[in-house]
Amino acid sequence: MNESVPLVELVRSGLREGVHHGSVVVLDADGSVLRALGAVDVPMYPRSSLKPAQAAGMLRAGVELPEPDVALGAASHSGEDGHLERVREVLERHGLTEDDLQCPPDWPLGTAARDARATAGFGKQRITMNCSGKHAAMLATCVQRGWSTEDYLSPKHPLQQVIQDTVVELADEPVAVTSVDGCGAPLFAISLTGLARLFQGIRGLPVADAMRAHPWLVAGTGREDTELMGAVPGLVSKIGAEGVIAFALPDGRAVAVKISDGADRARLPVAVGALRALGVRSAELDELAESPLLGGGQPVGTVRLLPGILD
């Protein structure tokens, strides 16, 4: 099947207001497909769900970083003070400054952090862009390996070549299209099934250990990856823009989700539904399964997985 399917519904005051379509694949520990809905075998852009593989590529290239900085290298951080402090520390240790970052200036991803920066009189900055941790780690890799830093985002740069090879190996399929992500780094299109396989491979690597040990650095306060990894011991999870999320359990079972219209609010209900289908249940997951729809500032409905869709 190469078309997305209905996955998530919006119910307001008992009436279905809308439906988000998408695709989801659930893999068993041996790599076999337990459940597949929608377009799981056609190229898609994983967006920031590729960051753990990019960090794994940096480690393969020989970078040496403390574990928290490895987690930050796989992060879409909220731009909170603790995130920015670590990014600056990585840069300073390698003789770099914020001016060496080639991600575009942006507001912090976290609402509270963005409001605080604006109140303090700051505008968009490269360091507050959610990918600045990854870019700092990429620059650190280049410095340690003696590679040029001016063109570190070029697909032909040795760092990006190692990263692409790492993605291909972990996904067990070739890159279908190479594009440019929002942060300026090369972006590799693979299938949703390939993304799930990639996370099966990631789970046993040092980058996964770092992410599990420091989930707040991977995301931030109240963010999806922080909450999911806190709710499920041993889980390694990473969201991506345009409604993507992928994760793997310690036993090797893995899930990848893509919401067709890019609605980020729809990915978490599908992720929790997939975990429940795999027998993973907890009170923390129950709290993440649905998000409220507001009317006049008060909850009047919910965003939830369609009943029975992953049973």
Secondary structure by P-SEA (a helix, b strand, c coil): cccccccbbbbccccccccccbbbbbbccccccccccccccccccccccaaaaaaaaaaaacccccaaaaaaaaccccccaaaaaaaaaaaaaaccccccccccccccccaaaaaaaaaaccccccccccaaaaaaaaaaaaaaaccccccccccccaaaaaaaaaaaaaacccccbbbbcccccbbbbbcaaaaaaaaaaacccaaaaaaaaccccccccccaaaaaaaaccccccccccccccccccccccbbbbbcccccccaaaaaaaaaaaaaccccaaaaaacbbbbbccccccbbbbccccccc
